[in-house]
Amino acid sequence: MRRFYITYIKQRYMKTTGLPVSKRLALSLLILLLISSCCRKSLYVSTYAGNGTSGNTNGVGSAASFAQPIDVAADKKGNVYVAEKGNNAIRKIAPNKTVTLFYDWARRPGAGFVAIRNLDADSNGKLFVIDDDNLSIQTIEGGICSTLTGKRRDDEYYYNYISVDGSPDSASFFYLLDLTVNGSEDFLFAIDRIRTSPTIRQITMSGFVTTPSAYSEAFGSCITMDAKNNMYLSRGSKVVKVSPTGTVTDLAGSNTPGYADGVGAAAQFNNISSIDADAKGNVYVSDNGNHRIRKISVEGVVTTLAGNGTAGFVDGPGGTAQFNDIRGIVVYKCAVYVADLGNNRIRRISIPKS
């Protein structure tokens, strides 16, 4: 019925060009409100891009193909960036679902091998990428890729790698797990697993690296930050919140893996593979072991957005959808985008606006 009204109003709008500007604007606003309300009523999982086969074909929506998408990021225009392990490349999905090659390291002269792990984007679409092979952070902007900071030490033995603070030319990392752009977009924060101890490293936009003492009690395997520069970290089967001054509090989950919605420690997760936060401080979780996408409210209330707990591929309402090896996750406006590695697809979850 709502679609009928939208169509009717559009038809009437086409015949009202003689109306005063104020009335035409009001009619336009009514159309937008009705259209937006259609996508807010229920959770629904759809395939945003990818046809399920492993490949590197560009195209629109399901005409495109991906090879092991492992992470996603988004800019303020709604462009979604996909890190592909299988193609060792970054793909871009425009708001109209057109998939194009954004960057391919094989085309960079003298680049050598680059192993993509994770990425994040600032609001303008500048990308920050963990180069797993060269133990560095790369930036991509305006079609140009460069090393922001970090370098591999000339030593073949993994445990002889060291982590050093300092300038882009002297700084080094031991093993980068994840990174995020902070809310004010003036720093990067990365998780550097030094031996067996995940440590927070802070990186300026010019590539200077420090290990802040304020975050000495903060550690985890996945990281994100909200608009107020609160940090969120996954620790096994739970998520913690870290204030800008370094105070760590448990947000949701416990040390016992499992599946349960609930409040705080009553909730359970199993093998968290990625997290992201929206502007309000809600945290979205790729719960890979449970094949589900979960949401943690600011108050620590955990709910299941999508996934029925069985690995597979099904689009549809949240509770009936299926994922297979879910990895990176990013929230943009009223949707969550998921790198569904096992299905070689990027999935979109429409979420009601709260």
QUIJO-V57007 format. One record per residue. N is the residue number from 1. RES is the residue in one letter. D_FIRST is the distance of its C-alpha to the first C-alpha in whole Angstrom. Layout:
BEGIN
N;RES;D_FIRST  N;RES;D_FIRST
END
This chain:
BEGIN
1;M;0  2;R;4  3;R;5  4;F;5  5;Y;7  6;I;9  7;T;10  8;Y;11  9;I;12  10;K;14  11;Q;15  12;R;17  13;Y;18  14;M;20  15;K;22  16;T;23  17;T;25  18;G;28  19;L;26  20;P;28  21;V;28  22;S;27  23;K;24  24;R;23  25;L;23  26;A;21  27;L;18  28;S;19  29;L;19  30;L;15  31;I;14  32;L;16  33;L;15  34;L;11  35;I;12  36;S;15  37;S;13  38;C;11  39;C;14  40;R;16  41;K;14  42;S;16  43;L;19  44;Y;19  45;V;22  46;S;22  47;T;25  48;Y;26  49;A;29  50;G;31  51;N;32  52;G;34  53;T;37  54;S;40  55;G;40  56;N;40  57;T;38  58;N;36  59;G;33  60;V;29  61;G;28  62;S;29  63;A;31  64;A;33  65;S;36  66;F;37  67;A;40  68;Q;40  69;P;38  70;I;40  71;D;38  72;V;35  73;A;35  74;A;33  75;D;34  76;K;33  77;K;31  78;G;29  79;N;31  80;V;32  81;Y;36  82;V;37  83;A;40  84;E;41  85;K;44  86;G;44  87;N;45  88;N;46  89;A;44  90;I;41  91;R;38  92;K;35  93;I;32  94;A;30  95;P;27  96;N;26  97;K;27  98;T;30  99;V;33  100;T;37  101;L;40  102;F;41  103;Y;44  104;D;46  105;W;50  106;A;51  107;R;51  108;R;53  109;P;57  110;G;59  111;A;56  112;G;57  113;F;55  114;V;52  115;A;50  116;I;47  117;R;46  118;N;43  119;L;42  120;D;40  121;A;39  122;D;40  123;S;37  124;N;39  125;G;39  126;K;42  127;L;43  128;F;45  129;V;46  130;I;48  131;D;51  132;D;52  133;D;55  134;N;56  135;L;55  136;S;54  137;I;51  138;Q;50  139;T;48  140;I;46  141;E;45  142;G;45  143;G;46  144;I;49  145;C;50  146;S;53  147;T;54  148;L;53  149;T;56  150;G;57  151;K;59  152;R;61  153;R;64  154;D;67  155;D;67  156;E;66  157;Y;66  158;Y;62  159;Y;64  160;N;66  161;Y;63  162;I;63  163;S;61  164;V;62  165;D;61  166;G;62  167;S;61  168;P;59  169;D;62  170;S;64  171;A;61  172;S;60  173;F;57  174;F;58  175;Y;55  176;L;51  177;L;49  178;D;46  179;L;45  180;T;43  181;V;43  182;N;43  183;G;41  184;S;43  185;E;44  186;D;47  187;F;48  188;L;47  189;F;48  190;A;49  191;I;50  192;D;53  193;R;54  194;I;58  195;R;60  196;T;58  197;S;57  198;P;53  199;T;54  200;I;52  201;R;53  202;Q;52  203;I;52  204;T;52  205;M;51  206;S;54  207;G;55  208;F;57  209;V;57  210;T;58  211;T;57  212;P;56  213;S;58  214;A;55  215;Y;53  216;S;56  217;E;54  218;A;51  219;F;51  220;G;48  221;S;47  222;C;43  223;I;43  224;T;40  225;M;40  226;D;38  227;A;38  228;K;41  229;N;43  230;N;43  231;M;43  232;Y;42  233;L;44  234;S;43  235;R;46  236;G;46  237;S;44  238;K;43  239;V;42  240;V;44  241;K;43  242;V;46  243;S;47  244;P;48  245;T;51  246;G;51  247;T;51  248;V;49  249;T;47  250;D;45  251;L;41  252;A;40  253;G;41  254;S;45  255;N;48  256;T;47  257;P;44  258;G;42  259;Y;38  260;A;37  261;D;34  262;G;36  263;V;37  264;G;40  265;A;43  266;A;41  267;A;39  268;Q;40  269;F;39  270;N;41  271;N;42  272;I;40  273;S;40  274;S;38  275;I;37  276;D;35  277;A;34  278;D;32  279;A;33  280;K;32  281;G;35  282;N;32  283;V;34  284;Y;32  285;V;34  286;S;35  287;D;36  288;N;38  289;G;40  290;N;37  291;H;34  292;R;32  293;I;30  294;R;31  295;K;31  296;I;33  297;S;32  298;V;35  299;E;36  300;G;37  301;V;34  302;V;33  303;T;30  304;T;29  305;L;26  306;A;26  307;G;28  308;N;29  309;G;33  310;T;34  311;A;35  312;G;33  313;F;30  314;V;27  315;D;23  316;G;21  317;P;20  318;G;23  319;G;24  320;T;25  321;A;25  322;Q;29  323;F;31  324;N;35  325;D;38  326;I;35  327;R;37  328;G;36  329;I;33  330;V;32  331;V;29  332;Y;28  333;K;25  334;C;22  335;A;24  336;V;27  337;Y;29  338;V;31  339;A;34  340;D;34  341;L;37  342;G;37  343;N;34  344;N;35  345;R;32  346;I;30  347;R;27  348;R;25  349;I;23  350;S;20  351;I;21  352;P;19  353;K;21  354;S;23
END
